[in-house]
Amino acid sequence: MSASKIAICYSAALGTVRWVLVPDDDSELEHSWHQAGHGERRLVVPIGQYIAYGAQALVNEVTGREAKPGIDDRFAVIDEHGEVIAAIIDDPTCHPDMSRHPYAGHRLVQHADATRGWTHTVEGGFVAPPSADPGC
């Protein structure tokens, strides 16, 4: 059996596409790891529609609105020492119980660039590590 449909996962609050699954066959769409999480919605459409219009246009059509422009859902994950240990795409407002979040116990701070090696303090904000190459 071949694939005739794809799945699009999007943020219910922002309307932005999180991921697109193009399966080898339609049965893959039913696996639990391909389902939407908290604060997300999943849209299943024929592959032809996806090819013709694209994921974001299809989400806009279903939600009746365009994705909220200028909203960044990229967050730095900060440990108890103020070190950035990861950068993730998330919408923390969608987690009714943050103790069950994969990064429970860490702070999530919205930032477009911060990544591993950066530091953060509430008073001073983010600090990038010194560049090893002054020409960067």
C-alpha positions, 0 to 999 in steps of 0.5 A: 500500500502506498501513501495517499495522505500526509499529516501536518501538525500545527500549533493551535495557538499560533497557527504555525506548522510544527512538522509534516509527515509524508509516510511510506504508506497511510498506515503510518499516520495512525502510529502514536508518535505521529499524533499531535501533542498538547496545544497542537492540532493535526491535519490529514490531507491528500498528498495532492493538496499538500503538493499544490498548496503547501502545509502552511496554506492548508493550515490557514484554510482550516483555521480560517486565519493566517499564522501569527506573524512575528511570534517566535516559538523557539526557546532556550532551555536553561539549567539551574546554573544559568547554562543554555543546555538546548534550544527547542521549538515549543509553546509552553502555554500549551502544557497544562502540567509543566512538571510533565514537560520534557524539560521540567525543572528548567527555565524556558526563555524565548530567544531567536539565537541562544544555543548550547554554550550561552549563559543566561541570568534574569538580571543580565539576559543572554550572553553568547560565548566568546568566539574562537574566531574573531572574524566570525 
